[in-house]
Amino acid sequence: MDRRHFIGMGGAAALFGASAAEAAVSVAEMSGRALSDFGVIANSESDQTVAMQKAVDALAEAGQPVLIPAGRYRMSGLKLPSRATLVGTGRLTVIAAPPGRPAFECVGKQGVSLRGLSFVNQGLVARECRDLTVADCEVLSSDGDGLYCGGSGLLVTGNRAASCAKAGIWVEGDGLVTNNLISGKGRFGLRIGSAWRLGTVTVLANSIDGPAVGIGVSSAEQGYAMIAMNMISGAKEGGIRALDGDTLIGKDLTRGGSEAFRNLAIAANVSM
């Protein structure tokens, strides 16, 4: 069995069931090229976007994951291609973007995966993507949103976001948002949907502490949301609130009343 076949079968399952540090070691053993081969330098004061873009493009084309070792990397607006898999070592791998810019952008791509990365300022803006996974990542702080994930086949799980001025995680599209931990005094913990589309999405077992609104969910008619078993505390403007664009409407849906919005199912959430 060759290396690529192993990655595509049991190797992937073993990798993604491991911790971030274990995953990084596994990826290092599987991948044939290091980021230093492309001129990427950890802990440099210089912007690493150009060198990292070369590495991501080449390794994604070769069907290899991109291991980002421990260190701090300054970059912004890096374009993620289809089938790009980026794996870091949790808090030891820090991607720092300038204020107002995301570290990574992804538009209309498929099969993209980010795991075990930490971000200063916005980590990702992904629009109209298919089969996007963002797992076990962390936003340490952001002057805007932490992570923005849009498209279909979305899996947003096991992430942490703290001190994000707007939304810790904003998901627009179809998929699963589960087991994320969000804290801080931002506008929203989770934001679901857009002014024109809710999406078909399950929001399950997330823990949110401190934002003005725990979960803001679009009242747009296109789509359906199941929001269940989320723990929300310290949300002074409501645990779960419907949105008309950016405007809060109706009452706190953790207190009942979700029947007013036919495209929402609200069940067994706790707001304290």
Backbone as CSV, one residue per row, in Angstrom:
resi,resn,N_x,N_y,N_z,CA_x,CA_y,CA_z,C_x,C_y,C_z
1,MET,0.857,-1.192,0.000,0.000,0.000,0.000,0.892,1.241,0.000
2,ASP,0.711,2.185,-0.964,1.568,3.354,-1.009,1.072,4.409,-0.018
3,ARG,1.890,5.454,0.169,1.617,6.444,1.194,0.308,7.183,0.943
4,ARG,0.040,7.574,-0.294,-1.176,8.326,-0.584,-2.411,7.484,-0.321
5,HIS,-2.355,6.195,-0.646,-3.489,5.310,-0.408,-3.736,5.195,1.093
6,PHE,-2.661,5.157,1.862,-2.803,5.079,3.315,-3.478,6.328,3.861
7,ILE,-3.076,7.492,3.385,-3.677,8.729,3.848,-5.160,8.750,3.530
8,GLY,-5.532,8.277,2.377,-6.923,8.321,1.945,-7.809,7.357,2.680
9,MET,-7.235,6.357,3.381,-8.053,5.376,4.079,-7.839,5.484,5.583
10,GLY,-7.330,4.451,6.172,-7.224,4.420,7.627,-6.337,5.481,8.195
11,GLY,-5.339,5.949,7.451,-4.445,6.970,7.968,-5.172,8.244,8.308
12,ALA,-6.144,8.651,7.478,-6.893,9.865,7.755,-7.715,9.717,9.018
13,ALA,-8.339,8.570,9.195,-9.144,8.356,10.398,-8.280,8.407,11.641
14,ALA,-7.116,7.805,11.584,-6.226,7.826,12.739,-5.740,9.239,13.023
15,LEU,-5.434,9.971,11.962,-4.922,11.325,12.124,-5.935,12.229,12.787
16,PHE,-7.177,12.217,12.300,-8.153,13.171,12.777,-8.791,12.738,14.086
17,GLY,-8.479,11.556,14.560,-8.909,11.166,15.884,-7.868,11.487,16.940
18,ALA,-6.715,11.941,16.526,-5.617,12.227,17.457,-5.676,13.667,17.917
19,SER,-4.841,13.986,18.907,-4.715,15.369,19.342,-4.001,16.170,18.259
20,ALA,-4.050,17.507,18.405,-3.399,18.349,17.400,-1.912,18.059,17.314
21,ALA,-1.251,17.899,18.456,0.188,17.639,18.445,0.495,16.293,17.804
22,GLU,-0.303,15.278,18.156,-0.107,13.957,17.551,-0.376,14.008,16.054
23,ALA,-1.385,14.782,15.677,-1.717,14.910,14.258,-0.574,15.538,13.491
24,ALA,0.054,16.563,14.088,1.166,17.229,13.417,2.313,16.268,13.172
25,VAL,2.623,15.433,14.153,3.681,14.444,13.984,3.324,13.469,12.877
26,SER,2.071,13.014,12.867,1.641,12.071,11.837,1.735,12.690,10.448
27,VAL,1.311,13.951,10.338,1.393,14.627,9.047,2.838,14.784,8.612
28,ALA,3.701,15.129,9.564,5.113,15.295,9.222,5.687,14.006,8.659
29,GLU,5.283,12.879,9.221,5.794,11.600,8.747,5.255,11.260,7.363
30,MET,4.021,11.717,7.077,3.396,11.360,5.806,3.819,12.278,4.668
31,SER,4.041,13.566,4.986,4.291,14.553,3.944,5.762,14.550,3.537
32,GLY,6.001,14.741,2.246,7.361,14.678,1.762,8.115,15.986,1.789
33,ARG,7.420,17.138,2.016,8.085,18.432,1.949,7.719,19.279,3.156
34,ALA,8.670,20.056,3.641,8.455,20.947,4.770,8.212,22.367,4.261
35,LEU,7.592,23.196,5.088,7.339,24.575,4.680,8.635,25.332,4.428
36,SER,9.685,24.979,5.127,10.967,25.652,4.912,11.482,25.444,3.497
37,ASP,11.072,24.361,2.837,11.457,24.128,1.448,10.919,25.220,0.522
38,PHE,9.857,25.898,0.959,9.232,26.942,0.147,9.604,28.340,0.635
39,GLY,10.472,28.417,1.622,10.919,29.710,2.124,10.107,30.275,3.269
40,VAL,9.217,29.458,3.849,8.426,29.927,4.992,9.302,29.913,6.240
41,ILE,9.278,31.021,6.986,10.112,31.165,8.167,9.223,31.437,9.379
42,ALA,9.305,30.570,10.375,8.547,30.774,11.609,9.161,31.886,12.437
43,ASN,8.294,32.598,13.177,8.726,33.621,14.130,9.504,34.757,13.477
44,SER,9.209,34.991,12.217,9.834,36.111,11.512,8.922,37.335,11.585
45,GLU,9.525,38.522,11.593,8.744,39.755,11.551,8.253,40.056,10.137
46,SER,8.745,39.311,9.158,8.348,39.529,7.769,7.054,38.789,7.453
47,ASP,6.284,39.341,6.539,5.049,38.703,6.079,5.382,37.424,5.318
48,GLN,4.695,36.345,5.659,4.989,35.041,5.076,3.943,34.611,4.040
49,THR,3.059,35.528,3.617,1.945,35.147,2.756,2.420,34.550,1.436
50,VAL,3.354,35.177,0.780,3.782,34.723,-0.546,4.402,33.331,-0.469
51,ALA,5.313,33.127,0.463,5.963,31.822,0.597,4.955,30.753,1.016
52,MET,4.075,31.089,1.943,3.076,30.118,2.381,2.103,29.784,1.261
53,GLN,1.768,30.766,0.438,0.871,30.498,-0.691,1.492,29.478,-1.645
54,LYS,2.783,29.616,-1.908,3.467,28.642,-2.770,3.405,27.244,-2.166
55,ALA,3.610,27.159,-0.860,3.595,25.863,-0.193,2.212,25.237,-0.230
56,VAL,1.193,26.018,0.086,-0.182,25.494,0.109,-0.609,25.041,-1.277
57,ASP,-0.334,25.836,-2.283,-0.718,25.473,-3.650,-0.026,24.186,-4.102
58,ALA,1.277,24.088,-3.845,2.039,22.925,-4.306,1.615,21.656,-3.572
59,LEU,1.450,21.733,-2.266,1.112,20.538,-1.498,-0.324,20.099,-1.739
60,ALA,-1.240,21.050,-1.900,-2.619,20.678,-2.224,-2.683,20.004,-3.592
61,GLU,-1.943,20.519,-4.552,-1.907,19.918,-5.888,-1.339,18.507,-5.838
62,ALA,-0.383,18.277,-4.940,0.234,16.956,-4.815,-0.586,16.006,-3.938
63,GLY,-1.692,16.501,-3.380,-2.506,15.657,-2.519,-1.901,15.428,-1.154
64,GLN,-1.043,16.353,-0.705,-0.388,16.216,0.594,-0.919,17.266,1.565
65,PRO,-1.012,16.937,2.852,-1.400,17.933,3.846,-0.279,18.936,4.069
66,VAL,-0.650,20.107,4.562,0.307,21.166,4.864,0.495,21.206,6.380
67,LEU,1.648,20.768,6.848,1.986,20.858,8.260,2.554,22.235,8.544
68,ILE,1.950,22.936,9.485,2.487,24.227,9.911,3.050,24.035,11.309
69,PRO,4.360,23.983,11.459,4.966,23.688,12.761,4.716,24.795,13.775
70,ALA,5.103,24.540,15.011,5.004,25.541,16.071,5.735,26.805,15.653
71,GLY,5.169,27.942,16.000,5.756,29.230,15.666,4.669,30.237,15.360
72,ARG,5.078,31.450,15.116,4.162,32.536,14.778,4.424,32.940,13.334
73,TYR,3.345,33.081,12.565,3.460,33.373,11.136,2.567,34.569,10.810
74,ARG,3.154,35.594,10.244,2.395,36.771,9.833,1.935,36.585,8.385
75,MET,0.627,36.703,8.165,0.121,36.578,6.796,-1.291,37.120,6.724
76,SER,-1.762,37.368,5.506,-3.138,37.808,5.312,-3.574,37.501,3.890
77,GLY,-4.855,37.168,3.747,-5.453,36.985,2.431,-4.918,35.804,1.648
78,LEU,-4.348,34.810,2.322,-3.855,33.632,1.605,-5.045,32.880,1.013
79,LYS,-4.985,32.553,-0.273,-6.095,31.912,-0.973,-5.972,30.394,-0.865
80,LEU,-6.953,29.766,-0.235,-6.940,28.316,-0.078,-7.532,27.649,-1.315
81,PRO,-6.786,26.749,-1.957,-7.312,26.021,-3.116,-8.138,24.822,-2.676
82,SER,-8.839,24.213,-3.611,-9.561,22.983,-3.317,-8.599,21.908,-2.821
83,ARG,-9.102,21.096,-1.886,-8.390,19.940,-1.310,-7.183,20.347,-0.465
84,ALA,-7.132,21.606,-0.061,-6.060,22.017,0.852,-6.388,21.542,2.259
85,THR,-5.423,20.877,2.894,-5.556,20.442,4.278,-4.407,21.039,5.070
86,LEU,-4.718,21.922,6.005,-3.715,22.594,6.812,-3.851,22.113,8.254
87,VAL,-2.738,21.689,8.833,-2.741,21.135,10.185,-1.654,21.814,11.001
88,GLY,-2.039,22.348,12.153,-1.084,22.954,13.065,-0.987,22.182,14.363
89,THR,-0.319,22.762,15.330,-0.136,22.121,16.633,-0.845,22.914,17.725
90,GLY,-2.083,23.307,17.445,-2.886,24.014,18.431,-2.317,25.378,18.742
91,ARG,-2.231,25.709,20.013,-1.768,27.040,20.427,-0.304,27.288,20.089
92,LEU,0.415,26.273,19.716,1.818,26.451,19.351,1.977,26.972,17.931
93,THR,0.930,26.850,17.116,0.963,27.361,15.745,0.022,28.552,15.662
94,VAL,0.583,29.748,15.578,-0.203,30.975,15.618,-0.083,31.698,14.282
95,ILE,-1.233,31.961,13.668,-1.305,32.709,12.417,-1.823,34.097,12.751
96,ALA,-1.015,35.126,12.504,-1.366,36.500,12.871,-1.664,37.308,11.615
97,ALA,-2.909,37.772,11.519,-3.317,38.626,10.410,-3.415,40.070,10.888
98,PRO,-3.257,41.043,10.001,-3.415,42.441,10.424,-4.875,42.753,10.708
99,PRO,-5.163,43.776,11.474,-6.551,44.149,11.747,-7.343,44.362,10.459
100,GLY,-8.560,43.835,10.438,-9.435,44.024,9.289,-9.202,43.091,8.132
101,ARG,-8.245,42.170,8.244,-7.956,41.229,7.172,-7.979,39.802,7.713
102,PRO,-8.549,38.846,6.959,-8.461,37.454,7.397,-7.123,36.843,7.015
103,ALA,-6.690,35.857,7.786,-5.474,35.131,7.425,-5.695,34.331,6.142
104,PHE,-6.839,33.620,6.053,-7.133,32.758,4.912,-8.448,33.165,4.261
105,GLU,-8.482,33.058,2.931,-9.704,33.278,2.162,-9.945,32.065,1.279
106,CYS,-11.213,31.737,1.077,-11.553,30.565,0.282,-12.913,30.824,-0.362
107,VAL,-12.973,30.843,-1.678,-14.217,31.145,-2.385,-14.473,30.070,-3.442
108,GLY,-15.600,29.390,-3.307,-16.026,28.434,-4.317,-15.161,27.189,-4.412
109,LYS,-14.468,26.825,-3.347,-13.592,25.653,-3.379,-14.258,24.469,-2.680
110,GLN,-13.605,23.306,-2.766,-14.176,22.125,-2.125,-13.086,21.305,-1.429
111,GLY,-13.525,20.570,-0.393,-12.612,19.663,0.291,-11.508,20.344,1.062
112,VAL,-11.753,21.543,1.590,-10.740,22.276,2.349,-10.892,21.945,3.831
113,SER,-9.760,21.803,4.526,-9.773,21.446,5.939,-8.719,22.239,6.701
114,LEU,-9.134,22.851,7.805,-8.216,23.526,8.728,-8.348,22.856,10.079
115,ARG,-7.200,22.472,10.678,-7.220,21.798,11.975,-6.025,22.240,12.809
116,GLY,-6.287,22.470,14.091,-5.203,22.722,15.027,-4.431,24.001,14.796
117,LEU,-5.117,25.064,14.327,-4.466,26.354,14.100,-5.010,27.385,15.076
118,SER,-4.148,28.301,15.517,-4.573,29.423,16.346,-4.401,30.710,15.547
119,PHE,-5.342,31.638,15.757,-5.359,32.869,14.973,-5.391,34.091,15.876
120,VAL,-4.662,35.108,15.462,-4.815,36.451,16.000,-5.489,37.274,14.922
121,ASN,-6.620,37.866,15.237,-7.532,38.495,14.286,-8.219,37.417,13.434
122,GLN,-8.983,37.827,12.458,-9.877,36.885,11.772,-9.087,35.771,11.093
123,GLY,-9.499,34.536,11.353,-8.775,33.399,10.809,-9.155,33.043,9.397
124,LEU,-10.467,33.060,9.097,-10.930,32.521,7.814,-12.171,33.259,7.344
125,VAL,-12.200,33.554,6.051,-13.424,33.936,5.349,-13.599,32.955,4.196
126,ALA,-14.614,32.091,4.296,-14.881,31.081,3.266,-16.301,31.284,2.755
127,ARG,-16.456,31.438,1.452,-17.769,31.666,0.864,-18.021,30.637,-0.243
128,GLU,-19.260,30.127,-0.266,-19.714,29.230,-1.331,-18.786,28.029,-1.497
129,CYS,-18.288,27.513,-0.387,-17.416,26.344,-0.426,-18.222,25.069,-0.197
130,ARG,-17.668,23.955,-0.610,-18.330,22.666,-0.423,-17.397,21.729,0.345
131,ASP,-17.961,21.063,1.348,-17.199,20.117,2.176,-16.014,20.803,2.851
132,LEU,-16.315,21.869,3.561,-15.327,22.616,4.328,-15.350,22.133,5.776
133,THR,-14.176,21.835,6.330,-14.043,21.443,7.727,-13.129,22.427,8.455
134,VAL,-13.610,22.945,9.578,-12.780,23.751,10.468,-12.915,23.127,11.847
135,ALA,-11.846,22.525,12.343,-11.921,21.736,13.572,-10.710,22.003,14.460
136,ASP,-10.943,22.078,15.741,-9.871,22.189,16.741,-8.980,23.397,16.507
137,CYS,-9.569,24.472,15.972,-8.834,25.723,15.797,-9.217,26.700,16.905
138,GLU,-8.460,27.785,17.013,-8.715,28.758,18.068,-8.476,30.168,17.544
139,VAL,-9.413,31.049,17.859,-9.226,32.479,17.609,-8.921,33.119,18.955
140,LEU,-7.735,33.642,19.090,-7.306,34.210,20.369,-7.929,35.575,20.602
141,SER,-8.155,36.330,19.535,-8.841,37.620,19.594,-9.077,38.074,18.162
142,SER,-10.077,38.942,17.978,-10.330,39.489,16.650,-11.077,40.807,16.784
143,ASP,-10.721,41.768,15.934,-11.439,43.034,15.924,-12.715,42.945,15.086
144,GLY,-12.972,41.784,14.479,-14.197,41.544,13.731,-14.753,40.183,14.090
145,ASP,-15.119,39.393,13.065,-15.511,38.011,13.293,-14.269,37.148,13.503
146,GLY,-14.459,35.993,14.161,-13.345,35.067,14.322,-13.182,34.171,13.114
147,LEU,-14.225,33.409,12.787,-14.243,32.506,11.638,-15.544,32.709,10.889
148,TYR,-15.471,32.822,9.566,-16.669,32.921,8.737,-16.656,31.752,7.761
149,CYS,-17.658,30.873,7.876,-17.710,29.654,7.066,-19.003,29.632,6.281
150,GLY,-18.915,29.644,4.958,-20.100,29.659,4.123,-20.037,28.601,3.035
151,GLY,-21.189,27.963,2.776,-21.261,26.975,1.705,-22.142,25.811,2.098
152,SER,-21.780,24.616,1.643,-22.547,23.404,1.934,-21.595,22.306,2.395
153,GLY,-22.143,21.344,3.143,-21.297,20.299,3.687,-20.300,20.837,4.689
154,LEU,-20.716,21.820,5.477,-19.828,22.472,6.439,-19.759,21.660,7.726
155,LEU,-18.568,21.501,8.264,-18.371,20.916,9.581,-17.498,21.881,10.379
156,VAL,-18.096,22.479,11.404,-17.400,23.447,12.242,-17.481,22.909,13.664
157,THR,-16.390,22.329,14.157,-16.479,21.569,15.400,-15.213,21.688,16.242
158,GLY,-15.408,21.734,17.541,-14.284,21.695,18.472,-13.408,22.921,18.466
159,ASN,-13.933,24.050,17.972,-13.136,25.274,17.917,-13.364,26.138,19.156
160,ARG,-12.400,27.024,19.410,-12.517,28.014,20.472,-12.377,29.398,19.859
161,ALA,-13.166,30.326,20.376,-13.038,31.715,19.947,-13.232,32.612,21.148
162,ALA,-12.341,33.572,21.342,-12.404,34.475,22.490,-12.211,35.908,22.024
163,SER,-12.922,36.813,22.653,-12.694,38.248,22.455,-12.806,38.657,20.996
164,CYS,-13.870,38.212,20.333,-14.150,38.614,18.954,-15.210,39.716,18.971
165,ALA,-14.915,40.843,18.356,-15.786,42.009,18.454,-17.162,41.767,17.836
166,LYS,-17.234,41.002,16.760,-18.509,40.748,16.097,-19.017,39.365,16.482
167,ALA,-18.788,38.357,15.671,-19.205,36.988,16.004,-17.976,36.115,16.186
168,GLY,-18.007,35.271,17.213,-16.914,34.319,17.356,-16.835,33.420,16.135
169,ILE,-17.975,32.843,15.752,-18.065,32.003,14.557,-19.355,32.369,13.826
170,TRP,-19.245,32.638,12.546,-20.412,32.947,11.701,-20.487,31.863,10.626
171,VAL,-21.614,31.162,10.588,-21.819,30.088,9.620,-23.002,30.444,8.738
172,GLU,-22.780,30.433,7.433,-23.843,30.716,6.474,-23.889,29.568,5.463
173,GLY,-24.879,28.687,5.602,-24.980,27.588,4.654,-25.528,26.347,5.299
174,ASP,-25.105,25.194,4.782,-25.661,23.907,5.184,-24.586,23.078,5.883
175,GLY,-24.897,22.590,7.089,-23.906,21.758,7.762,-24.168,21.630,9.243
176,LEU,-23.105,21.336,9.979,-23.159,21.038,11.402,-22.191,21.945,12.152
177,VAL,-22.697,22.571,13.205,-21.890,23.446,14.072,-22.004,22.876,15.478
178,THR,-20.943,22.284,15.996,-21.075,21.545,17.245,-19.812,21.591,18.086
179,ASN,-20.028,21.567,19.410,-18.931,21.441,20.379,-17.900,22.554,20.281
180,ASN,-18.355,23.753,19.923,-17.468,24.912,19.921,-17.591,25.656,21.246
181,LEU,-16.502,26.293,21.662,-16.447,27.017,22.931,-16.111,28.474,22.638
182,ILE,-17.049,29.376,22.988,-16.902,30.782,22.623,-17.066,31.640,23.872
183,SER,-16.174,32.610,24.033,-16.229,33.474,25.209,-15.841,34.891,24.826
184,GLY,-16.177,35.836,25.709,-15.797,37.219,25.470,-17.004,38.112,25.264
185,LYS,-16.753,39.409,25.186,-17.816,40.408,25.191,-18.194,40.904,23.801
186,GLY,-18.105,40.062,22.796,-18.462,40.474,21.444,-19.961,40.586,21.229
187,ARG,-20.346,40.809,19.973,-21.758,40.960,19.625,-22.488,39.619,19.667
188,PHE,-21.946,38.608,19.011,-22.548,37.284,18.971,-21.510,36.221,19.341
189,GLY,-21.966,35.168,20.012,-21.137,33.982,20.116,-21.122,33.255,18.780
190,LEU,-22.276,32.752,18.378,-22.480,32.174,17.052,-23.457,33.040,16.273
191,ARG,-23.200,33.178,14.979,-24.172,33.806,14.088,-24.477,32.815,12.973
192,ILE,-25.766,32.602,12.720,-26.189,31.586,11.771,-27.014,32.222,10.669
193,GLY,-26.590,32.026,9.416,-27.329,32.511,8.262,-27.033,33.957,7.921
194,SER,-27.672,34.421,6.852,-27.507,35.788,6.364,-28.879,36.430,6.203
195,ALA,-28.906,37.650,5.756,-30.173,38.361,5.593,-31.086,37.677,4.593
196,TRP,-30.514,36.982,3.599,-31.322,36.384,2.543,-31.422,34.867,2.616
197,ARG,-30.633,34.236,3.493,-30.649,32.774,3.538,-30.241,32.284,4.918
198,LEU,-31.049,31.384,5.452,-30.705,30.755,6.714,-29.751,29.590,6.509
199,GLY,-30.051,28.736,5.538,-29.294,27.510,5.341,-29.915,26.381,6.134
200,THR,-29.545,25.167,5.793,-30.005,23.984,6.515,-28.880,23.565,7.450
201,VAL,-29.047,23.849,8.728,-27.918,23.767,9.641,-28.372,23.249,10.998
202,THR,-27.522,22.420,11.610,-27.720,21.937,12.974,-26.691,22.598,13.874
203,VAL,-27.169,23.213,14.945,-26.310,23.911,15.897,-26.485,23.193,17.232
204,LEU,-25.493,22.419,17.624,-25.668,21.439,18.690,-24.521,21.482,19.701
205,ALA,-24.871,21.548,20.985,-23.922,21.335,22.084,-22.722,22.279,22.039
206,ASN,-22.991,23.553,21.750,-21.954,24.571,21.847,-22.031,25.260,23.211
207,SER,-20.905,25.777,23.686,-20.847,26.475,24.963,-20.427,27.916,24.713
208,ILE,-21.265,28.856,25.180,-21.072,30.270,24.869,-21.178,31.078,26.154
209,ASP,-20.205,31.962,26.383,-20.186,32.735,27.610,-19.779,34.174,27.326
210,GLY,-20.677,35.125,27.593,-20.268,36.512,27.622,-20.724,37.453,26.525
211,PRO,-21.015,37.005,25.295,-21.371,37.981,24.265,-22.747,38.585,24.527
212,ALA,-23.053,39.653,23.816,-24.361,40.291,23.984,-25.486,39.330,23.638
213,VAL,-25.319,38.578,22.551,-26.299,37.573,22.117,-25.565,36.246,21.957
214,GLY,-26.082,35.200,22.590,-25.421,33.901,22.480,-25.396,33.389,21.052
215,ILE,-26.582,33.227,20.464,-26.718,32.760,19.085,-27.687,33.679,18.360
216,GLY,-27.214,34.317,17.316,-28.074,35.108,16.450,-28.372,34.314,15.193
217,VAL,-29.664,34.123,14.889,-30.046,33.250,13.789,-30.980,33.988,12.824
218,SER,-30.676,33.892,11.557,-31.442,34.589,10.530,-32.895,34.137,10.516
219,SER,-33.791,35.081,10.311,-35.211,34.756,10.143,-35.590,34.594,8.682
220,ALA,-34.603,34.564,7.783,-34.884,34.366,6.359,-35.591,33.036,6.144
221,GLU,-36.451,32.971,5.153,-37.282,31.792,4.939,-36.547,30.647,4.251
222,GLN,-35.472,30.917,3.581,-34.772,29.884,2.828,-33.853,29.093,3.743
223,GLY,-34.284,27.866,4.101,-33.474,27.012,4.951,-34.219,26.583,6.195
224,TYR,-33.504,25.856,7.057,-34.090,25.354,8.307,-32.961,25.143,9.308
225,ALA,-33.194,25.536,10.547,-32.162,25.388,11.578,-32.706,24.610,12.766
226,MET,-31.940,23.630,13.204,-32.179,22.927,14.452,-31.131,23.401,15.446
227,ILE,-31.580,24.022,16.540,-30.674,24.583,17.533,-31.001,23.930,18.862
228,ALA,-30.098,23.087,19.366,-30.424,22.271,20.524,-29.216,22.043,21.423
229,MET,-29.490,21.954,22.718,-28.515,21.521,23.718,-27.285,22.420,23.782
230,ASN,-27.490,23.713,23.555,-26.409,24.678,23.708,-26.471,25.309,25.100
231,MET,-25.316,25.557,25.687,-25.222,26.178,27.003,-24.748,27.610,26.816
232,ILE,-25.570,28.570,27.241,-25.294,29.985,27.008,-25.376,30.720,28.343
233,SER,-24.377,31.517,28.643,-24.396,32.298,29.877,-23.916,33.713,29.614
234,GLY,-24.433,34.647,30.401,-23.978,36.027,30.350,-24.382,36.806,29.125
235,ALA,-25.371,36.336,28.365,-25.812,37.024,27.149,-26.926,38.002,27.509
236,LYS,-26.588,39.259,27.719,-27.529,40.232,28.254,-28.667,40.562,27.294
237,GLU,-28.458,40.357,25.987,-29.517,40.660,25.022,-30.236,39.401,24.538
238,GLY,-29.957,38.268,25.180,-30.702,37.058,24.860,-29.813,35.894,24.505
239,GLY,-30.258,34.696,24.914,-29.502,33.495,24.595,-29.537,33.180,23.111
240,ILE,-30.748,33.136,22.530,-30.928,32.895,21.099,-31.917,33.936,20.584
241,ARG,-31.495,34.703,19.599,-32.350,35.756,19.044,-32.428,35.639,17.542
242,ALA,-33.630,35.866,17.006,-33.807,35.922,15.557,-33.316,37.263,15.031
243,LEU,-32.851,37.249,13.783,-32.297,38.442,13.156,-33.023,38.753,11.853
244,ASP,-33.318,40.024,11.666,-33.745,40.541,10.373,-32.594,41.396,9.875
245,GLY,-31.745,40.798,9.035,-30.488,41.452,8.694,-29.604,41.480,9.918
246,ASP,-29.249,42.668,10.384,-28.446,42.813,11.595,-29.289,43.176,12.819
247,THR,-30.606,43.293,12.619,-31.486,43.769,13.682,-32.103,42.606,14.446
248,LEU,-32.044,42.654,15.766,-32.686,41.645,16.597,-34.200,41.811,16.533
249,ILE,-34.918,40.686,16.391,-36.377,40.734,16.385,-36.922,39.653,17.318
250,GLY,-38.124,39.888,17.810,-38.754,38.902,18.665,-38.082,38.821,20.029
251,LYS,-38.506,37.811,20.801,-37.974,37.641,22.146,-36.900,36.564,22.164
252,ASP,-36.342,36.352,23.330,-35.314,35.328,23.504,-35.929,33.955,23.257
253,LEU,-35.422,33.258,22.242,-36.025,31.988,21.842,-35.683,30.845,22.780
254,THR,-34.741,31.050,23.690,-34.531,30.021,24.706,-35.668,30.023,25.724
255,ARG,-36.477,31.084,25.715,-37.603,31.190,26.642,-38.907,30.760,26.001
256,GLY,-38.826,30.173,24.808,-40.039,29.769,24.095,-40.332,30.738,22.975
257,GLY,-41.260,30.360,22.103,-41.681,31.255,21.040,-41.052,30.969,19.692
258,SER,-40.317,29.872,19.574,-39.717,29.583,18.273,-40.766,29.265,17.222
259,GLU,-42.012,28.993,17.653,-43.061,28.706,16.678,-43.363,29.915,15.806
260,ALA,-42.903,31.093,16.247,-43.125,32.296,15.445,-42.287,32.278,14.174
261,PHE,-41.276,31.418,14.149,-40.402,31.329,12.983,-40.462,29.893,12.480
262,ARG,-41.158,29.663,11.414,-41.459,28.298,10.974,-40.223,27.520,10.541
263,ASN,-39.142,28.216,10.267,-37.931,27.538,9.806,-36.925,27.292,10.921
264,LEU,-37.343,27.418,12.177,-36.468,27.168,13.306,-37.053,26.100,14.221
265,ALA,-36.175,25.245,14.745,-36.560,24.345,15.825,-35.598,24.612,16.975
266,ILE,-36.130,25.062,18.101,-35.330,25.430,19.245,-35.682,24.478,20.384
267,ALA,-34.704,23.738,20.899,-35.035,22.738,21.914,-33.880,22.541,22.889
268,ALA,-34.210,22.447,24.165,-33.291,22.004,25.209,-32.011,22.829,25.295
269,ASN,-32.116,24.115,25.008,-30.989,25.021,25.226,-31.098,25.624,26.626
270,VAL,-29.959,25.949,27.217,-29.935,26.544,28.554,-29.294,27.919,28.441
271,SER,-30.025,28.931,28.898,-29.510,30.301,28.918,-29.549,30.810,30.345
272,MET,-28.398,31.235,30.863,-28.312,31.668,32.251,-27.838,33.101,32.347
